[in-house]
Amino acid sequence: MPRLVSRPRTCRSNQKRPPGRFFCSLLLLLIFGTLGVHAQKTVSQVVLEQEIDRLLVQGEDCFRIRILSQASREVRLEAEMQGEYQEALVVRTEKLGTTLRIGTEFAPGFNLPNDKLGAHKVFSVDLLLVVPEDLEIVLTARNCELRTSGNLQSFEATVDGGICILDHQGTSTWVRTQRAGIEAHVARGTVTANSQFGTTRIAEIPEGPQSYRFESTHGGITVSHKP
């Protein structure tokens, strides 16, 4: 008579796994998911100066600058700071004769740590300016997205890298860049554009008393007609 060999039985437990592992994983996800995220600091200011006829914008610390015009004597600014040292950054307005200077700087007493990554992780600023139409505006910036709209009587900008999207109309406009591309929308006027190593495209623009001058070393320049 053959021998019967019994096989060991395995049974699965219906008992749930302890939730500790799940909560531990969730906690790690939340911790690592929020590393490097900093709250934003926003500053708003309104400057009313009847004697101001020139606006000097020092936007070297800005990654985005937007300039809009309004039929008012107010200069309204909104700045949103991001980054590791945003709390130490302040927006400063200073009146120099008939010129209003706007720029960013560190608060008095703050010393920027001298580390290898300091130049890349300190902060970034998003600046919005709403200005009177008849101001003379002079702007400087490093690498940023520059946007304009409305009516700006006199506008001059020097930008290193990024992009310049110009949708304003004005009596005199002169924009110079190193690597930043220039996109301009012009209703009428005389347009001169030259890029030393980039492409230049100019649409047919109706004649007018306005003057537009665009120059770049490496950036492309595109001028289109604004109906």
Secondary structure, 3 states (H helix, E strand, C coil): CCCCCCCCCCCCCCCCCCCHHHHHHHHHHHHHHCCCCCCCEEEEEEEECCCCCEEEEEECCEEEEEEEEECCCEEEEEEEEECCCHHHEEEEEEEECCEEEEEEEECCCCCCCCCCCHHHHCCEEEEEEEEECCCEEEEEEEEEEEEEEEECCEEEEEEEEEEEEEEEECCEEEEEECCCEEEEEECCCEEEEEECCCCEEECCCCCCCCEEEEEECCCCEEEEECC
